[in-house]
């Protein structure tokens, strides 16, 4: 893999590299004052999108 940017290549913002890595099967970490929910890989927190 190369760090060279090719024309038309999409690169994530640098802040993305500071996010914690995904750990499969682990429950969400509890945060005081917030309710957390774990979605399955096929679930979406947004309403159904209907194209016209």
C-alpha positions, 0 to 999 in steps of 0.5 A: 500500500502506498501513501501516494494520493492518486487523482480522483482518490478519496481520502478520509480526514486525518481525524478519522485515524484518531477514532478507536478501532472497531471491536466486533461483538463488544457492547457499547461503553456506558457514558453517564447521562447518555443512553447507548444502543447497539445496532446490528450491522443491517440496522440504521438509526435513520428513517426509511429512505424512499426515492421518488 
